[in-house]
Amino acid sequence: MQSTIITHQMPTLHYGLGDLAPQISEETMRYHYGKHLATYIDNLNALILGTKFEMMPLEEIVRRAEGAIFNNAAQAWNHIFYFATLAPNPKSTPTGVLGGAINREFGSFESLRTLLLQAGTAIFGSGWVWLCKDKHSRLSIVPTQGADNPMCDGLTPLLTLDVWEHAYYIDFRNRRAEALAAAWERIDWRIVEERFR
């Protein structure tokens, strides 16, 4: 049986490009989603042609690739995951099992917010800040640089915030801390709770 080449596609957003304003403007989304993510996906599709990666799902490429293929695959995965976490009318506070785990690990939801935003603000250069769980469902905040993804270290991402300048420069210029605080307001904790299960 012949294997099928996978062409990676732009994700369909469950909201309009202007629906996250004022925290994330339509102009930012047109560049961030419409141009940056599209470029990573286009680059990835070109790079994997004729390689062992052309028949792999995106997550497997992220786990196995190196160099330019890894960078474009991971940036595509990271962005798709990020955009899927946001919502125009998000559930603003986690409850249930995840809410309890956050209280155990960080003391309170507000403490998690403070620590995660501090970690993201402190990243040198570009990257991502993640809330992850390990195989025992213990939570941790993981800052990464470049395209790096905690999946490669055996962790399960629950949410991420983008710390690349293209994610916030239009709306916030160099004010990264304000940009992260604004993006935090658009995290839909229903989605994060589902990922924690």
JOTA-V885536 format. One record per backbone hydrogen bond with DSSP energy under -1.0 kcal/mol. CO is the residue of the C=O (numbers start at 1). NH is the residue of the N-H. If there is no record, write none. Layout:
BEGIN
<<CO	NH> <CO	NH>>
END
This chain:
BEGIN
<<16	19> <18	21> <20	24> <25	29> <26	30> <27	31> <28	32> <29	33> <29	34> <31	35> <31	36> <32	37> <35	39> <36	40> <37	41> <38	42> <39	43> <40	44> <41	45> <42	46> <43	47> <44	48> <48	51> <51	54> <53	56> <54	6> <57	61> <58	62> <59	63> <60	64> <61	65> <66	70> <67	71> <68	72> <69	73> <70	74> <71	75> <72	76> <73	77> <74	78> <75	79> <76	80> <77	81> <78	82> <79	83> <80	84> <82	85> <85	188> <91	189> <95	99> <96	100> <97	101> <98	102> <99	103> <100	104> <101	105> <102	106> <103	107> <108	112> <109	113> <110	114> <111	115> <112	116> <113	117> <114	118> <115	119> <116	120> <117	121> <118	122> <126	146> <127	163> <128	144> <129	161> <130	142> <131	158> <131	159> <132	140> <133	156> <134	137> <138	134> <140	132> <142	130> <144	128> <145	148> <149	152> <150	153> <150	155> <151	154> <156	133> <159	131> <161	129> <164	167> <165	168> <165	169> <168	172> <169	173> <172	175> <174	176> <175	179> <176	180> <177	181> <178	182> <179	183> <180	184> <183	186> <184	187> <186	87> <188	192> <189	193> <190	194> <191	195> <192	196>>
END
